[in-house]
């Protein structure tokens, strides 16, 4: 899965539309804008339609705020 579009963000919590790179299925869900979530959690999301995870060439989005920044 990958983030197709961020819908809203408050501090580090956000809502986004996630899209499967394999079948194109989209769904809306929440997320957390930090390094761990973008680099380790999102690539392991299984698509509800095809059950696949991200490929090895997955490129994570950058965070809105730098790591360690107090909001």
C-alpha positions in Angstrom: 0.0 0.0 0.0 1.0 3.6 -0.4 -0.5 6.9 0.5 -2.4 8.3 -2.4 -3.6 11.5 -0.7 -3.5 13.0 2.8 -7.0 14.3 3.6 -6.2 16.0 6.9 -3.5 16.2 9.6 -3.5 17.3 13.2 0.0 17.3 14.7 1.3 13.8 13.7 -2.1 12.1 13.4 -3.6 12.1 9.8 -6.3 10.6 7.6 -5.4 9.5 4.2 -6.5 7.5 1.2 -4.3 4.5 0.8 -3.8 2.8 -2.6 -2.6 -0.7 -3.5 0.2 -0.6 -6.1 -0.9 -4.0 -7.4 -4.6 -3.8 -8.0 -5.4 -0.1 -7.5 -7.9 -0.7 -4.6 -8.2 2.4 -2.4 -9.6 3.0 1.1 -9.5 5.7 3.8 -7.8 5.1 7.1 -5.7 6.9 9.8 -2.0 7.1 10.2 0.8 8.5 12.2 3.4 10.9 10.6 6.7 9.6 11.8 9.7 7.7 10.4 8.6 4.3 11.7 5.1 4.5 10.3 6.2 5.6 6.8 9.2 3.2 6.6 8.1 0.1 8.6 4.3 0.0 9.0 2.8 1.2 5.6 4.9 -1.3 3.6 3.4 -4.2 5.6 -0.2 -3.2 5.1 -2.0 -6.0 3.3 -4.5 -4.9 0.6 -8.0 -5.9 1.5 -8.7 -6.9 -2.1 -5.6 -8.8 -3.3 -3.8 -9.4 0.1 -0.4 -8.2 -1.3 2.0 -5.9 0.5 4.4 -3.3 -0.9 7.2 -4.3 -3.3 10.8 -4.1 -2.3 11.2 -0.8 -4.3 8.6 1.0 -2.0 9.6 4.6 -1.5 8.1 6.2 1.7 6.7 9.7 1.9 8.7 12.1 4.0 7.2 13.4 7.3 5.7 16.8 7.6 7.8 17.6 10.7 11.4 16.4 11.3 12.0 13.5 13.6 12.2 14.6 17.3 10.4 17.9 16.6 8.0 18.8 19.4 4.7 19.9 18.2 
